[in-house]
Amino acid sequence: MSQARAWEALNDTAILKACIPGCDSIDADGENVYDVAMTAAVGPVKARFKGRMD
């Protein structure tokens, strides 16, 4: 994969969502800022997390 294609993939929220286990959503909220929601499970316990990536 070329460097340009890798950079495009890193900036494509659909590709990122598919690559992150438990990721429910990644939504752009400005330039280089994203709201992220994901679910993590450890045994029978599940937790949902929301946060921002800058």
C-alpha positions as CSV (number, residue, x, y, z in Angstrom):
1,M,0.0,0.0,0.0
2,S,1.3,3.4,-0.9
3,Q,1.9,6.1,1.8
4,A,-0.9,8.2,0.2
5,R,-3.4,5.3,0.3
6,A,-2.5,4.6,3.9
7,W,-3.1,8.2,4.8
8,E,-6.4,8.2,3.1
9,A,-7.5,5.1,5.0
10,L,-6.4,6.6,8.3
11,N,-8.7,9.6,7.6
12,D,-11.7,7.5,6.4
13,T,-14.0,7.1,9.4
14,A,-15.8,4.0,7.9
15,I,-12.4,2.2,7.5
16,L,-11.4,3.2,11.0
17,K,-14.7,2.0,12.5
18,A,-14.3,-1.3,10.8
19,C,-10.7,-1.7,12.2
20,I,-11.5,-0.9,15.8
21,P,-13.1,-3.8,17.7
22,G,-16.2,-2.7,19.5
23,C,-16.4,0.7,17.8
24,D,-20.0,1.8,17.4
25,S,-19.5,5.1,15.7
26,I,-16.9,7.7,14.7
27,D,-18.4,11.1,13.7
28,A,-16.5,14.1,12.5
29,D,-17.0,17.2,14.7
30,G,-14.8,19.8,13.1
31,E,-11.4,19.6,11.4
32,N,-9.3,16.7,12.8
33,V,-11.8,16.2,15.7
34,Y,-14.0,13.1,16.1
35,D,-16.7,11.9,18.5
36,V,-16.2,8.2,19.2
37,A,-18.6,5.7,20.8
38,M,-17.5,2.1,21.5
39,T,-18.5,-0.9,23.6
40,A,-16.0,-3.0,25.5
41,A,-16.7,-6.3,27.1
42,V,-14.8,-8.3,29.7
43,G,-16.5,-11.6,30.4
44,P,-20.1,-10.9,31.2
45,V,-19.6,-7.2,31.9
46,K,-20.1,-4.7,29.0
47,A,-19.5,-1.0,29.1
48,R,-20.2,1.7,26.5
49,F,-17.8,4.6,26.2
50,K,-18.0,8.0,24.5
51,G,-15.2,10.3,23.9
52,R,-13.4,12.8,21.6
53,M,-10.3,12.3,19.5
54,D,-8.3,15.4,18.7
